[in-house]
Amino acid sequence: MGLNEPTSNEAPTTVGGMSRRQQIVRMLLRYRNAGVFSGISLDGELPRLGLQPATGSPTQFVTDLEALGTTFVKLGQVLSTRPDMIPAEYVTALERMQEKVAPIPVEQIRAIIEEDLGASVNKLFVSFDPVPLGCASIAQVHRAELRDGREVAIKVQKPDVAAQLRSDIGVLRSFATAADHLTRVGRKVRFSDWLDEFAKTLRMELDYEAEAASLARFGEHLSPYPELWVPQPMWDLCSRRVLTMELVPGVRVDAIPPVRRTEQSMLPLAAALVRGYLDQIFVHGEIHADPHPGNLRVTPDGQLAIFDLGMVAHVPPRLRERLLKLLFAAVDGRGEEVADEIIAISTRLEDYDEERHLRETGQMIARYAANGTVSEGRVVLEIVRIATSSNLRTPPELSLLGKALLSLESVCQLLAPELNMRKVVEKQLQHVMRARLRKSLSRANLASEAMEVQQLLREGPRRMSDILSLVAENRLQMKVTGLEESRLMENIQKVANRIAAGLITAALLLSSALLMQVPTRFTLFGYPAFAIALFLLGVVIGMGLIVSALLFDHRTRSRVREERGHR
C-alpha cells in the first residue's frame, strides 16, 4: 500500500490523551516564529489547543522531530537539504540528526522474515544473531550465516511502520494544501509538491527490493574504482520488507584508529569516493542523498564499503546535463553562466527579481572562486537559497545534489583531511565532460544524426515548394488549437457576462423608477409592488455582480504566474 493512499479509515494515534494531529500542530506552532514551516497557517488550531506560538531553538527542533517518530526523523533529513525552506542554523542542526531507537523483540523480527520468505529462520540460516547490529526507526539489522558459510546482514522492516507513515503524511498533506492556497510562501515553495516528493522517497525506502536493485546497480557502476565496494544482495532472501546482503566488516569512517592511518593512507579512498559519486550522478543519473559516515566503512582489506542505499533519487538526462554545466561553471568561477543555468531549470514566479538573482549569484560565485575553503555542497545550497529569495523555484534535484556533495565533503574530512576536494571535483567533471563528448561522437550517435540530416535533405525541398505554392495562391493558414479552452476565452466570457448582468441591472432599476409613477391597487410600503419587486431584483443582481467582481479580482491578484525556461 502506498503512502499516497487515503487514510480516512485509520484511527488517529493517541499518545497521553493527545491525538497525533494535535502533536504535529504543537510542533509546527512551536517553531512558526523561527521561520520553520512559516508558510503553514495554523491560526485556526490555536483556540482549540489553547496555545500561543512560541520559538524553539534548532537543537530543540531536532529533539522534537526525533520524539515524533519515524516520519519526522525522515522529514528532518530531507529538510536538511532545503535551505530555501528553513533558516541556516536549523539546517546545520538537522545535518547532525541521529536516530536513537530502542530495538524491538527479536521474535517480531523472526516472524516478519518467516512471513515474507516463506520458511523458518532456522531453515534459511545456519545461525541467526538475536542481538541487532543496528536499530533505526524503520528497520532493524541482524547478523546471520548462510549454509555455504557466508556471513550476511538482514535488514528487516519494523511492523506497522508503513501505516504510521501513511497517517502522518495524510495530516501533513492537509496543512500543506492549505498553505499552498492561502499563503505567499506556500505558493512560492509549493509544500504539496514537496510533500509528494517526500512521500515518494519514503515509499522507495520502504521497498527493500528497490534498495536491493540499487545495491546491484551501484556495485556495477562503481566497479571501475577498486577502492570502493558495494555489498551485493542475496536475491533469494529478499522481499519488500526483508533485505539480505553481504555483511560489511570494518570500521566506520568516523572511528578509524590512528594506528590504521599509519598503516594505510585514506587519501585514495576519499578521492575514489568523490570521483565515483560524481560518475554516479552525472553519468548514470542517480543521487545517493545520504552518504553519511554511518553508511560507509573501511574494510580489513583496505576498501571503502558503501551501503544503505534506500534514499536514491533519479535525475533525467536533460536535467543531468544542466546540473553538470551548472557545477562546472561554479567550479570555474563563472557566476553569470551559473545564474543562466539556474533560470533554465527553474520556474520563474510572477515577482521574480532577475537583477537581484544575477547580482547575488555572481557575488557568491566570485567569493567561492577566491576562497579555497568554501565547499561545493555549500555553494549549491547557497545557490538554491538565493534563487528562492529571488522568487525562483528550483528543482528538488538541485538541493539533493548540494546535500550529497556536502555529505561527501564531511566524509572526506574524516577520511583524509588533506584532500583538496575542489581539485578532485574539477578534474572529475572534466573527465565526465570528455566521456559525454566521446559518447556523442560514437558511431551509433553519428549514424542517427546522419539519418536525420538525410531525411531533412530529402523532404526539405518538397515541403518548401508546398509552402511557397500556398503563399502564391493565398491559401496559407495558421491554426491555433486550444484557444477555446484557454484562460483568455474564459476571461472574455466572464467580461461578457458582467456586461450583460450590468445592463440587466441598469434596465431593472430604470424600469422600477418609471413604474413608480404608474398608479396601481397593489402597493408595498406605499409604492407600486411590481416596481418594488423590480428594484429589489436589480439590487440583488447588482450586489452579486459587485461581490463576484471583488472576489474574482482578489483571486486574480493572488494567483502566482509561473514561467519556465530561458530568460
VMD Tcl script that draws the C-alpha trace (Angstrom):
set ca {
  {0.00 0.00 0.00}
  {1.46 3.40 -0.99}
  {1.89 6.47 1.13}
  {-0.40 8.48 -1.14}
  {-3.43 6.35 -0.41}
  {-6.21 7.86 1.69}
  {-6.02 7.47 5.41}
  {-9.56 8.36 6.37}
  {-10.22 4.85 7.71}
  {-7.23 4.93 10.01}
  {-7.88 5.96 13.57}
  {-5.63 8.77 14.74}
  {-2.91 7.68 17.12}
  {-3.39 8.97 20.64}
  {-0.47 9.42 22.99}
  {-1.01 10.69 26.53}
  {-4.55 11.78 25.70}
  {-3.34 13.88 22.73}
  {-4.16 12.92 19.14}
  {-1.42 12.62 16.54}
  {-2.75 15.69 14.76}
  {-2.51 17.76 17.95}
  {1.08 16.57 18.49}
  {2.02 17.68 14.97}
  {0.22 21.01 15.33}
  {2.02 21.73 18.60}
  {5.37 21.06 16.96}
  {4.59 23.29 13.96}
  {3.35 26.11 16.17}
  {6.40 25.98 18.39}
  {8.73 26.90 15.52}
  {6.47 29.10 13.44}
  {8.07 32.38 14.59}
  {11.53 30.95 13.91}
  {10.84 30.72 10.19}
  {10.33 26.95 10.18}
  {7.22 25.94 8.23}
  {6.42 29.65 8.05}
  {4.10 29.10 5.12}
  {1.72 26.85 7.03}
  {-1.21 28.77 8.50}
  {-2.39 27.15 11.74}
  {-4.27 30.04 13.32}
  {-7.49 28.04 13.37}
  {-5.89 25.41 15.60}
  {-4.76 27.86 18.31}
  {-8.04 28.36 20.22}
  {-8.80 24.64 20.26}
  {-5.38 23.76 21.64}
  {-5.16 26.77 23.95}
  {-1.66 27.62 22.65}
  {0.30 30.67 21.62}
  {3.03 30.26 19.01}
  {6.49 30.17 20.54}
  {10.00 29.96 19.15}
  {12.25 26.99 19.90}
  {15.98 26.53 19.37}
  {17.47 24.49 16.50}
  {18.67 21.81 18.92}
  {15.22 21.55 20.47}
  {13.73 21.36 16.96}
  {15.81 18.26 16.21}
  {14.81 16.74 19.56}
  {11.12 17.38 18.90}
  {11.35 15.80 15.45}
  {13.02 12.70 16.90}
  {10.32 12.48 19.58}
  {7.58 12.45 16.93}
  {8.99 9.28 15.42}
  {9.90 7.81 12.06}
  {8.11 10.19 9.71}
  {9.61 13.29 11.27}
  {13.11 11.87 11.53}
  {12.96 11.33 7.77}
  {11.34 14.74 7.35}
  {14.27 16.31 9.17}
  {16.76 14.51 6.93}
  {15.02 15.88 3.83}
  {14.63 19.37 5.31}
  {18.39 19.49 5.82}
  {18.64 19.74 2.00}
  {16.26 22.71 1.76}
  {17.89 25.98 2.90}
  {15.12 27.76 0.97}
  {12.51 26.46 3.44}
  {14.20 26.71 6.86}
  {16.87 29.00 8.38}
  {20.56 28.13 8.07}
  {21.02 27.37 11.77}
  {18.24 24.78 11.59}
  {19.83 23.19 8.51}
  {23.09 22.82 10.46}
  {21.29 21.23 13.41}
  {19.42 18.79 11.15}
  {22.65 17.66 9.49}
  {23.70 16.25 12.88}
  {20.40 14.43 13.43}
  {20.86 10.87 14.67}
  {18.21 8.25 15.26}
  {18.11 6.89 18.82}
  {15.69 3.97 18.71}
  {15.38 1.04 21.10}
  {15.33 -2.41 19.45}
  {12.11 -4.36 19.20}
  {11.86 -8.02 20.37}
  {13.65 -10.44 18.10}
  {10.53 -12.63 17.95}
  {8.78 -9.93 15.90}
  {11.76 -9.75 13.53}
  {11.78 -13.53 13.06}
  {8.03 -13.51 12.40}
  {8.40 -10.93 9.58}
  {11.28 -12.87 7.99}
  {9.32 -16.12 8.05}
  {6.15 -14.46 6.73}
  {7.92 -12.77 3.82}
  {10.41 -15.51 2.85}
  {8.05 -18.43 3.42}
  {10.32 -20.55 5.62}
  {11.52 -20.65 9.20}
  {14.64 -18.74 10.17}
  {16.35 -21.99 11.23}
  {15.89 -23.42 7.73}
  {17.02 -20.27 5.95}
  {20.16 -19.64 8.01}
  {22.69 -21.76 9.85}
  {22.81 -19.17 12.62}
  {20.88 -16.01 13.44}
  {22.19 -13.49 15.98}
  {19.31 -12.26 18.18}
  {21.32 -9.15 19.16}
  {20.82 -6.50 16.44}
  {23.79 -4.95 14.65}
  {21.87 -1.71 14.36}
  {18.44 -0.29 15.01}
  {16.69 2.62 13.28}
  {13.15 3.92 13.21}
  {12.20 1.96 10.09}
  {14.35 -1.18 10.26}
  {16.46 -3.42 12.44}
  {19.59 -5.25 11.22}
  {20.75 -8.70 12.39}
  {23.78 -10.82 11.56}
  {23.27 -14.33 10.15}
  {25.23 -17.10 8.42}
  {24.20 -18.87 5.21}
  {24.59 -22.61 4.66}
  {27.58 -22.00 2.36}
  {29.41 -20.25 5.23}
  {28.95 -16.64 4.06}
  {28.01 -14.08 6.68}
  {25.13 -11.76 5.79}
  {23.30 -8.79 7.26}
  {19.49 -8.98 7.34}
  {17.64 -5.69 7.29}
  {14.04 -6.16 8.45}
  {11.31 -3.53 8.34}
  {9.54 -3.00 11.64}
  {5.83 -3.86 11.85}
  {3.22 -1.10 11.42}
  {5.81 1.41 10.20}
  {4.10 1.91 6.81}
  {0.70 2.54 8.44}
  {2.14 5.21 10.74}
  {3.92 6.89 7.85}
  {0.71 6.99 5.78}
  {-1.21 8.51 8.68}
  {1.40 11.21 9.34}
  {1.70 12.09 5.65}
  {-2.09 12.49 5.48}
  {-2.05 15.00 8.35}
  {0.86 16.94 6.86}
  {-0.79 17.00 3.44}
  {-3.87 18.79 4.84}
  {-1.63 21.55 6.23}
  {0.45 21.76 3.05}
  {-2.61 22.08 0.80}
  {-3.99 24.93 2.92}
  {-0.61 26.67 2.91}
  {-0.31 26.45 -0.88}
  {-3.67 28.17 -1.35}
  {-3.61 30.70 1.49}
  {-0.01 31.84 1.93}
  {2.57 33.53 -0.25}
  {5.35 31.21 0.91}
  {3.22 28.20 0.05}
  {2.59 29.45 -3.48}
  {6.31 30.04 -3.88}
  {7.62 26.74 -2.48}
  {4.57 24.53 -3.17}
  {4.52 22.48 0.01}
  {2.15 19.93 -1.54}
  {4.52 19.10 -4.40}
  {7.44 18.91 -1.98}
  {5.45 16.64 0.33}
  {4.56 14.38 -2.61}
  {8.27 14.03 -3.39}
  {8.92 13.28 0.27}
  {6.20 10.60 0.27}
  {7.68 9.09 -2.89}
  {11.10 8.94 -1.24}
  {9.61 7.19 1.80}
  {7.83 4.67 -0.43}
  {11.13 3.81 -2.09}
  {12.86 3.48 1.27}
  {10.14 1.09 2.46}
  {10.62 -1.14 -0.60}
  {13.68 -3.28 0.13}
  {13.52 -4.93 -3.29}
  {14.18 -1.48 -4.77}
  {17.09 -1.00 -2.36}
  {18.49 -4.38 -3.39}
  {18.33 -3.25 -7.03}
  {20.17 -0.03 -6.06}
  {22.92 -2.09 -4.41}
  {23.30 -4.13 -7.58}
  {23.39 -1.04 -9.84}
  {25.83 0.88 -7.64}
  {28.09 -2.18 -7.48}
  {28.15 -2.35 -11.28}
  {28.59 1.39 -11.81}
  {31.40 1.72 -9.24}
  {33.26 -1.36 -10.43}
  {35.89 0.81 -12.26}
  {37.02 2.00 -8.80}
  {38.74 -0.89 -7.00}
  {38.97 1.22 -3.83}
  {35.17 1.10 -3.46}
  {32.99 -1.90 -2.64}
  {29.20 -2.22 -2.56}
  {27.82 -5.33 -0.76}
  {25.54 -7.31 -3.04}
  {22.06 -8.58 -2.16}
  {21.07 -12.23 -1.86}
  {18.08 -12.11 -4.18}
  {16.53 -15.38 -2.97}
  {16.39 -13.94 0.56}
  {14.95 -10.51 -0.28}
  {11.40 -9.18 -0.23}
  {9.65 -5.85 0.19}
  {10.26 -5.95 3.97}
  {13.42 -8.08 4.18}
  {16.81 -7.28 2.63}
  {19.62 -9.82 2.92}
  {23.04 -8.68 1.73}
  {26.72 -9.41 2.24}
  {27.93 -8.49 5.70}
  {30.09 -5.38 5.74}
  {33.09 -5.81 8.09}
  {35.35 -2.98 9.14}
  {35.12 0.34 10.99}
  {33.08 3.45 10.41}
  {34.93 6.30 8.70}
  {34.49 8.42 11.83}
  {36.08 5.74 14.06}
  {39.30 4.87 12.20}
  {42.07 4.32 14.79}
  {45.29 6.32 14.36}
  {47.32 3.13 14.02}
  {45.28 2.18 10.95}
  {46.04 5.56 9.37}
  {49.76 4.98 9.77}
  {49.44 1.61 8.02}
  {47.19 2.78 5.17}
  {46.68 6.17 3.57}
  {43.00 7.08 3.36}
  {43.58 9.64 0.60}
  {42.96 7.20 -2.31}
  {39.70 6.06 -0.69}
  {38.44 9.63 -0.29}
  {39.39 10.61 -3.85}
  {37.79 7.46 -5.30}
  {34.60 8.13 -3.31}
  {34.24 11.64 -4.75}
  {35.03 10.51 -8.30}
  {32.71 7.51 -8.09}
  {29.80 9.56 -6.74}
  {30.23 12.23 -9.43}
  {30.14 9.48 -12.05}
  {27.06 8.01 -10.43}
  {25.31 11.40 -10.52}
  {26.30 12.79 -13.91}
  {26.89 9.62 -15.94}
  {24.31 7.23 -14.52}
  {21.82 9.81 -13.22}
  {21.42 8.61 -9.62}
  {21.96 10.66 -6.46}
  {22.52 8.85 -3.18}
  {21.27 11.68 -0.98}
  {22.64 10.39 2.32}
  {26.28 9.18 2.17}
  {26.91 9.90 5.85}
  {29.62 8.20 7.98}
  {27.19 5.56 9.26}
  {26.75 4.27 5.69}
  {30.48 3.94 4.95}
  {33.05 1.56 6.43}
  {36.72 0.86 5.81}
  {37.06 -2.90 5.40}
  {40.00 -5.02 6.69}
  {41.32 -5.41 3.12}
  {41.54 -1.64 2.64}
  {38.38 -0.93 0.64}
  {35.65 1.62 1.36}
  {32.28 -0.13 1.66}
  {29.09 1.76 0.68}
  {25.66 0.53 1.74}
  {22.21 1.68 2.93}
  {21.04 2.89 -0.47}
  {17.35 3.37 0.35}
  {17.28 7.09 -0.50}
  {18.31 7.25 -4.16}
  {16.93 9.95 -6.49}
  {16.90 9.55 -10.28}
  {17.87 12.53 -12.46}
  {16.52 12.74 -16.05}
  {19.19 13.06 -18.79}
  {18.38 16.65 -19.77}
  {18.37 17.89 -16.17}
  {21.56 15.90 -15.56}
  {23.26 17.78 -18.37}
  {22.10 21.12 -16.96}
  {23.33 20.26 -13.47}
  {26.70 19.24 -14.90}
  {27.05 22.56 -16.73}
  {25.99 24.43 -13.60}
  {28.51 22.73 -11.33}
  {31.26 23.05 -13.93}
  {30.60 26.80 -14.27}
  {30.55 27.19 -10.47}
  {33.88 25.39 -10.04}
  {35.32 27.54 -12.85}
  {34.03 30.76 -11.21}
  {31.62 31.79 -14.00}
  {28.78 33.33 -11.98}
  {26.69 34.60 -14.91}
  {26.60 31.15 -16.50}
  {25.58 29.65 -13.15}
  {22.65 32.09 -12.94}
  {21.64 31.33 -16.54}
  {21.60 27.59 -15.90}
  {19.55 28.06 -12.73}
  {16.97 30.11 -14.66}
  {16.85 27.45 -17.38}
  {15.97 24.60 -14.99}
  {13.74 26.56 -12.60}
  {10.27 28.09 -12.58}
  {10.09 31.88 -12.54}
  {7.31 33.23 -10.35}
  {5.43 36.42 -11.14}
  {7.54 38.66 -8.90}
  {10.88 37.12 -9.88}
  {13.68 39.64 -9.25}
  {16.12 38.92 -12.06}
  {18.55 41.73 -11.22}
  {18.88 40.61 -7.61}
  {19.28 36.97 -8.62}
  {22.05 37.72 -11.12}
  {23.87 40.09 -8.76}
  {23.80 37.87 -5.66}
  {24.64 34.70 -7.60}
  {27.60 36.41 -9.30}
  {28.89 37.78 -5.99}
  {28.57 34.42 -4.28}
  {30.38 32.54 -7.08}
  {33.14 35.18 -7.05}
  {33.63 34.65 -3.30}
  {33.71 30.90 -3.83}
  {36.33 31.20 -6.59}
  {38.50 33.45 -4.41}
  {38.13 31.36 -1.23}
  {39.52 27.85 -1.45}
  {37.88 26.72 1.81}
  {34.24 27.00 0.69}
  {32.77 23.59 -0.18}
  {30.94 22.79 -3.40}
  {27.95 21.48 -1.46}
  {27.58 24.77 0.44}
  {27.79 26.65 -2.84}
  {24.98 24.62 -4.42}
  {22.76 25.02 -1.36}
  {23.51 28.76 -1.31}
  {22.53 28.91 -5.00}
  {19.17 27.38 -4.03}
  {18.70 29.88 -1.21}
  {19.45 32.89 -3.44}
  {17.15 31.62 -6.18}
  {14.26 31.09 -3.77}
  {14.69 34.51 -2.15}
  {14.53 35.98 -5.68}
  {11.22 34.11 -6.30}
  {12.68 31.39 -8.47}
  {11.53 27.84 -7.71}
  {14.40 25.39 -8.23}
  {14.01 21.64 -8.92}
  {14.43 19.36 -5.87}
  {17.31 17.52 -7.56}
  {19.47 20.64 -7.16}
  {19.05 20.59 -3.38}
  {19.79 16.86 -3.32}
  {22.97 17.47 -5.30}
  {24.08 20.07 -2.78}
  {23.28 17.78 0.15}
  {25.16 14.86 -1.44}
  {28.25 16.99 -2.11}
  {28.13 18.38 1.41}
  {27.90 14.88 2.89}
  {30.78 13.73 0.70}
  {32.91 16.60 1.95}
  {32.23 15.72 5.61}
  {33.16 12.08 4.91}
  {36.34 13.11 3.10}
  {37.30 15.33 6.04}
  {37.07 12.27 8.29}
  {38.95 10.03 5.86}
  {41.64 12.36 4.56}
  {41.59 16.00 5.76}
  {44.46 16.77 3.39}
  {42.32 16.01 0.30}
  {41.75 19.01 -2.00}
  {38.17 18.22 -2.90}
  {37.84 21.15 -5.31}
  {40.66 19.85 -7.50}
  {39.22 16.33 -7.44}
  {35.77 17.64 -8.39}
  {37.11 19.83 -11.19}
  {39.27 17.05 -12.63}
  {36.45 14.51 -12.48}
  {33.95 16.90 -14.08}
  {36.39 17.36 -16.96}
  {36.59 13.58 -17.24}
  {32.79 13.32 -17.29}
  {32.54 16.04 -19.96}
  {35.09 14.22 -22.15}
  {33.23 10.94 -21.68}
  {29.94 12.56 -22.68}
  {31.61 14.13 -25.72}
  {33.09 10.78 -26.78}
  {29.67 9.20 -26.35}
  {28.05 11.88 -28.52}
  {30.66 11.16 -31.23}
  {30.12 7.40 -31.15}
  {29.23 5.59 -34.36}
  {25.66 4.99 -33.24}
  {25.03 8.68 -32.46}
  {26.75 9.87 -35.64}
  {24.68 7.41 -37.70}
  {21.49 8.66 -36.07}
  {22.40 12.28 -36.79}
  {23.29 11.41 -40.39}
  {19.89 9.78 -40.88}
  {18.18 12.95 -39.60}
  {20.20 15.12 -41.98}
  {19.41 12.74 -44.84}
  {15.68 12.96 -44.08}
  {15.87 16.77 -43.95}
  {17.68 16.94 -47.31}
  {15.22 14.52 -48.90}
  {11.98 16.10 -47.66}
  {13.08 19.74 -47.26}
  {12.76 20.88 -50.92}
  {9.31 19.31 -51.34}
  {7.97 20.91 -48.15}
  {9.41 24.30 -49.09}
  {7.76 24.02 -52.51}
  {4.40 23.23 -50.85}
  {4.69 26.28 -48.58}
  {5.58 28.59 -51.50}
  {2.63 27.26 -53.51}
  {0.22 28.01 -50.64}
  {1.65 31.53 -50.30}
  {1.35 32.17 -54.04}
  {-2.29 31.03 -54.06}
  {-3.11 32.99 -50.89}
  {-4.17 29.79 -49.14}
  {-1.64 29.77 -46.29}
  {-3.47 29.37 -43.00}
  {-2.40 29.12 -39.39}
  {-4.47 27.14 -36.91}
  {-4.26 27.85 -33.17}
  {-5.67 24.98 -31.14}
  {-6.79 25.09 -27.54}
  {-7.88 28.75 -27.66}
  {-11.46 27.82 -26.80}
  {-10.16 26.20 -23.60}
  {-7.63 28.88 -22.67}
  {-7.79 31.37 -19.81}
  {-8.17 34.15 -22.41}
  {-11.51 32.78 -23.62}
  {-12.60 32.18 -20.03}
  {-11.86 35.78 -19.08}
  {-13.56 37.14 -22.20}
  {-16.67 35.14 -21.36}
  {-16.64 36.44 -17.78}
  {-16.32 40.03 -19.01}
  {-19.24 39.49 -21.37}
  {-21.32 38.02 -18.54}
  {-20.53 41.03 -16.34}
  {-21.51 43.48 -19.06}
  {-24.76 41.61 -19.66}
  {-25.51 41.47 -15.92}
  {-24.74 45.20 -15.61}
  {-27.09 46.06 -18.47}
  {-29.86 43.93 -16.98}
  {-29.33 45.59 -13.57}
  {-29.50 49.06 -15.11}
  {-32.64 48.14 -17.07}
  {-34.35 46.78 -13.94}
  {-33.53 49.89 -11.91}
  {-34.66 52.22 -14.70}
  {-37.88 50.24 -15.21}
  {-38.65 50.31 -11.48}
  {-38.15 54.08 -11.42}
  {-40.54 54.57 -14.33}
  {-43.15 52.21 -12.85}
  {-43.12 54.19 -9.62}
  {-45.21 56.81 -11.46}
  {-47.87 54.32 -12.58}
  {-50.87 54.09 -10.18}
  {-51.88 50.55 -9.11}
  {-54.03 48.82 -6.49}
  {-51.12 46.57 -5.37}
  {-48.70 48.55 -3.23}
  {-45.82 47.76 -0.90}
  {-44.66 50.34 1.62}
  {-46.79 52.84 -0.25}
  {-45.14 52.20 -3.62}
  {-46.25 50.02 -6.56}
  {-45.47 46.42 -5.66}
  {-44.24 45.47 -9.14}
  {-41.85 48.43 -9.20}
  {-40.52 47.49 -5.77}
  {-40.02 43.88 -6.94}
  {-38.03 45.01 -9.99}
  {-35.99 47.39 -7.82}
  {-35.10 44.65 -5.30}
  {-34.24 42.21 -8.10}
  {-31.94 44.83 -9.67}
  {-30.30 45.50 -6.30}
  {-29.70 41.77 -5.70}
  {-28.18 41.26 -9.15}
  {-26.06 44.39 -8.82}
  {-24.74 43.44 -5.38}
  {-24.00 39.92 -6.59}
  {-22.10 41.39 -9.53}
  {-20.03 43.63 -7.22}
  {-19.24 40.81 -4.78}
  {-18.30 38.46 -7.63}
  {-16.02 41.09 -9.17}
  {-14.27 41.75 -5.87}
  {-13.71 38.06 -5.14}
  {-12.56 37.29 -8.66}
  {-10.20 40.27 -8.78}
  {-8.71 39.20 -5.43}
  {-8.04 35.71 -6.74}
  {-6.53 37.13 -9.90}
  {-4.16 39.34 -7.92}
  {-3.17 36.50 -5.60}
  {-2.60 33.94 -8.35}
  {1.11 33.46 -8.94}
  {2.00 33.46 -12.60}
  {4.74 30.96 -13.37}
  {7.05 30.65 -16.32}
  {9.66 28.08 -17.15}
  {12.63 28.20 -19.44}
  {15.21 30.76 -20.51}
  {15.09 34.48 -19.85}
}
mol new
graphics top color blue
foreach p $ca { graphics top sphere $p radius 0.5 }
foreach p [lrange $ca 0 end-1] q [lrange $ca 1 end] { graphics top cylinder $p $q radius 0.2 }
display resetview
